[in-house]
């Protein structure tokens, strides 16, 4: 859109616009190169190149201005010529006023600069006033997979998200005032069981922390998990939640970065996550609820007692869950 506007503008409007923009952005890039060490040389090179192009445009405008003045001074006074077949006298067509064009160019530049300055402030205020994210279902409007009918007592992704996305969750995490940016549930089924076992999950993301809450319906008991799988993590500790066996584990998440078509990018080590795995009930028949919290910003993870309190509240909010 901006390119189209520039192409259709007359010379005496277009060139002052480009000169002003080139000067502002070129000087801004050089200033950033001095004040910000990151990408210093690239910013300095781009700024210098933009200022050189701007200097060339200034030279072009100066030459055009001089040529216009010389042509106006050398032009003979126009003679009135009778129009064929009429006694009227043709008058010379009035040329556009150069100063008016320059004024119009400066006014357009001022409007664009004002819009650029105002846009982030307006969008920032809108983001600040944005309502907290509410739970959404990735499969909204679709029927639950048959696995949920085949798995007695299975909760859905919507149930997990509703229980996780508590109004006081940010305060419980020690970050009062933060609003959830993302909140969703997913009522999927486990591919390892040919989609015959329910595998619901939910996620809530804040500026500081991200949490996932999921349910696993299998024969893995907390006792077996503590003896076999937990020791393979960075740190583990047995505990109890509402009288149910539980175990804390810590490990790094995996990050996958894609560099484009045909490029390979191996998985890299992500942020440290703390997980509390809890039995479905006090008898520990197999199957678990898993609560995981991590921070992309590198914030210190909540203490285990904080996580225990949050998971207790979440479990009590789930349908059909005994205290």
C-alpha positions in Angstrom: 0.0 0.0 0.0 2.8 2.4 0.9 4.7 1.6 -2.2 1.6 2.3 -4.4 1.1 5.7 -2.7 4.8 6.6 -3.2 4.6 5.6 -6.9 1.6 7.8 -7.7 2.8 10.9 -5.8 4.3 13.7 -7.9 8.1 14.3 -7.8 7.9 17.3 -5.5 5.9 15.4 -3.0 7.5 12.0 -3.2 11.1 13.0 -2.9 10.8 15.2 0.3 8.9 12.2 1.8 11.7 9.8 1.0 14.4 12.2 2.1 12.7 12.8 5.5 12.1 9.1 6.1 15.6 8.1 5.0 17.1 10.7 7.3 15.0 9.6 10.3 15.5 5.9 9.8 19.2 6.2 8.9 20.0 8.3 11.9 17.9 5.9 14.1 19.8 2.9 12.9 23.1 4.6 13.6 21.9 5.6 17.1 20.8 2.0 17.8 24.2 0.8 16.6 25.9 2.9 19.2 23.6 2.2 22.1 22.8 -1.5 21.5 25.8 -3.9 21.2 23.7 -6.7 19.6 23.8 -6.5 15.7 25.8 -3.3 16.0 27.7 -3.7 12.7 24.6 -4.7 10.7 22.6 -1.7 12.0 25.5 0.6 11.3 25.9 -0.6 7.8 22.2 -0.3 7.0 22.0 3.1 8.6 25.0 4.4 6.6 23.6 2.9 3.4 20.2 4.5 4.0 21.9 7.9 4.6 23.9 7.6 1.4 20.8 6.9 -0.6 19.1 9.9 1.1 22.1 12.1 0.3 21.8 11.1 -3.4 18.1 12.0 -3.4 18.8 15.4 -1.9 21.4 16.0 -4.6 18.8 15.0 -7.2 16.1 17.4 -5.8 18.6 20.2 -5.7 19.6 19.7 -9.3 15.9 19.5 -10.3 15.1 22.7 -8.4 18.0 24.6 -10.1 17.0 23.3 -13.5 13.4 24.4 -12.9 14.5 27.9 -11.9 16.8 28.2 -14.9 14.0 27.0 -17.3 11.6 29.5 -15.8 14.0 32.3 -16.1 14.9 31.5 -19.8 11.4 30.9 -21.0 10.0 33.8 -23.1 6.8 35.6 -22.0 3.8 33.7 -23.3 1.9 35.3 -26.2 -1.8 35.2 -26.2 -3.0 33.2 -29.2 -6.5 33.5 -30.6 -8.4 30.2 -30.4 -9.3 29.0 -33.9 -12.8 30.1 -34.8 -13.2 32.2 -31.6 -12.1 35.6 -30.3 -11.3 34.3 -26.8 -7.6 34.4 -25.6 -6.1 31.2 -24.3 -4.4 31.7 -21.0 -1.3 29.8 -19.9 -2.0 26.7 -17.7 -1.2 27.4 -14.1 1.7 25.4 -12.7 1.4 23.7 -9.4 2.9 25.6 -6.5 6.1 23.9 -5.3 5.9 25.2 -1.8 2.3 23.9 -1.5 3.6 20.5 -2.6 6.4 20.6 0.0 3.9 21.6 2.7 1.6 18.7 1.7 4.6 16.3 1.8 5.5 17.4 5.3 1.9 17.1 6.4 1.8 13.5 5.1 5.0 12.7 6.8 3.8 14.1 10.1 0.6 12.0 9.8 2.6 8.8 9.1 5.1 9.5 11.9 2.2 10.2 14.3 0.5 7.0 13.3 3.7 5.0 13.8 4.2 6.6 17.3 0.6 6.1 18.3 0.1 2.5 17.1 2.2 0.7 19.7 0.6 2.7 22.5 -2.9 2.1 21.3 -2.2 -1.7 20.8 -0.4 -1.8 24.2 -3.4 -0.3 26.0 -5.7 -2.7 24.1 -3.6 -5.6 25.2 -3.5 -4.4 28.8 -7.3 -4.2 28.8 -7.7 -7.5 27.1 -9.8 -10.0 29.1 -8.1 -13.1 30.5 -8.1 -16.1 28.2 -10.9 -18.5 28.8 -10.9 -22.2 28.1 -11.4 -23.2 24.5 -11.8 -26.7 23.2 -9.7 -27.7 20.2 -12.4 -30.1 19.2 -15.4 -27.8 19.9 -18.5 -29.0 18.1 -17.2 -32.5 17.6 -18.2 -35.6 19.5 -15.9 -37.1 22.1 -13.8 -40.0 20.8 -15.2 -43.4 21.6 -12.3 -43.9 24.0 -14.1 -41.7 26.6 -17.0 -44.1 26.6 -14.6 -47.0 26.9 -12.6 -45.5 29.8 -14.7 -45.4 33.0 -14.6 -42.1 34.9 -12.5 -40.4 32.2 -12.5 -36.6 32.5 -12.4 -34.4 29.3 -10.0 -31.7 28.3 -12.7 -29.2 29.1 -13.0 -30.6 32.6 -9.2 -30.3 33.1 -9.0 -26.8 31.7 -11.9 -25.5 33.8 -10.3 -26.9 37.0 -6.8 -25.6 36.0 -7.8 -22.1 34.9 -8.7 -20.9 38.3 -9.3 -17.1 38.9 -6.7 -17.3 41.8 -4.1 -19.3 39.9 -1.7 -16.4 39.3 -1.9 -15.5 43.0 -1.3 -19.1 44.0 1.8 -19.1 41.7 3.1 -15.9 43.4 2.5 -13.7 40.3 -0.6 -11.8 41.3 -2.0 -9.5 38.6 -1.0 -11.7 35.7 -3.7 -12.8 33.4 -3.8 -16.1 31.5 -2.7 -15.5 27.9 -3.7 -19.0 26.7 -6.2 -21.5 28.1 -7.4 -24.6 26.3 -8.3 -28.2 26.7 -7.9 -31.1 24.4 -10.0 -34.3 24.6 -7.8 -36.6 22.6 -7.1 -40.3 22.7 -3.8 -42.1 23.1 -2.2 -43.2 19.8 -0.2 -45.9 21.6 -3.5 -47.7 22.4 -4.9 -47.4 18.9 -7.0 -44.5 20.2 -8.9 -46.8 22.6 -7.9 -45.0 25.8 -8.7 -41.4 26.6 -5.8 -38.9 27.0 -7.2 -35.5 27.9 -4.9 -32.5 28.6 -5.1 -28.8 29.3 -2.7 -25.9 29.2 -2.8 -22.4 30.8 0.0 -19.9 30.0 0.9 -16.7 31.8 3.7 -14.3 31.2 5.9 -16.0 33.8 4.7 -19.6 34.0 3.1 -22.2 31.7 1.2 -25.2 33.2 -0.1 -28.4 31.7 -2.5 -30.7 33.4 -3.3 -34.2 31.9 -4.8 -37.5 32.8 -3.3 -40.9 31.9 -5.4 -44.0 32.0 -3.2 -47.1 32.0 -1.8 -49.7 34.4 1.2 -47.7 35.6 0.9 -47.3 39.4 2.6 -44.5 41.4 4.6 -47.2 43.2 5.9 -48.6 39.9 6.5 -45.2 38.5 8.5 -44.2 41.6 10.7 -47.3 41.4 11.3 -47.5 37.7 10.8 -44.2 35.8 11.3 -41.4 38.4 14.9 -42.4 39.1 15.7 -41.6 35.5 14.8 -37.9 35.9 17.1 -35.2 37.3 15.4 -35.2 40.8 12.5 -37.0 42.3 10.7 -37.1 45.6 7.7 -39.1 46.9 4.8 -37.3 48.4 1.0 -37.5 48.9 -1.9 -35.4 47.6 -5.3 -35.7 49.3 -4.2 -39.1 50.7 -3.2 -40.3 47.2 0.4 -41.5 46.4 2.3 -39.0 44.4 5.8 -38.2 43.2 7.7 -35.1 42.2 10.1 -35.2 39.3 12.2 -32.6 37.5 13.5 -32.7 34.0 14.2 -30.5 31.0 11.6 -30.1 28.3 12.6 -30.7 24.6 12.5 -27.9 22.1 12.2 -28.4 18.4 13.2 -25.7 15.9 12.5 -25.9 12.2 14.8 -24.1 9.9 12.7 -24.4 6.7 12.1 -26.9 4.0 14.9 -29.4 3.5 16.8 -28.2 6.6 17.3 -30.4 9.7 17.2 -29.1 13.2 17.7 -31.5 16.0 15.8 -31.2 19.3 17.5 -29.1 21.9 17.2 -28.9 25.7 14.4 -26.7 26.8 13.6 -25.1 30.2 13.5 -27.1 33.4 10.1 -28.3 34.4 8.7 -29.6 37.7 6.0 -32.3 37.5 3.8 -33.7 40.2 2.3 -37.1 39.3 -0.7 -38.2 41.4 -2.6 -41.5 41.5 -6.2 -41.5 40.2 -7.4 -42.4 43.7 -6.0 -43.5 47.1 -5.8 -47.2 46.1 -3.4 -46.4 43.3 -5.0 -48.8 40.8 -3.0 -47.5 37.8 -3.3 -44.3 35.9 -2.3 -40.8 36.9 -3.0 -37.1 36.9 0.1 -35.1 35.9 0.7 -31.4 36.7 3.7 -29.7 35.0 5.0 -26.2 35.4 7.8 -24.4 33.6 9.0 -20.9 32.7 10.2 -19.7 29.3 11.6 -16.6 30.9 13.9 -18.5 33.3 11.9 -17.6 36.4 12.5 -19.7 39.5 9.9 -22.5 39.6 7.4 -22.5 42.5 8.2 -24.4 45.6 6.9 -28.0 46.0 4.5 -26.9 48.7 3.0 -24.3 46.4 2.5 -27.0 43.7 0.9 -29.4 46.1 -1.6 -26.7 47.2 -2.5 -25.9 43.6 -2.9 -29.6 42.6 -5.1 -30.2 45.6 -7.4 -27.4 44.5 -7.5 -28.6 40.9 -8.3 -32.2 41.9 -11.1 -31.1 44.2 -12.6 -29.1 41.3 -12.7 -32.1 38.9 -16.0 -33.9 38.5 -16.3 -37.2 40.2 -13.1 -36.9 42.2 -13.2 -38.0 45.8 -11.5 -35.8 48.4 
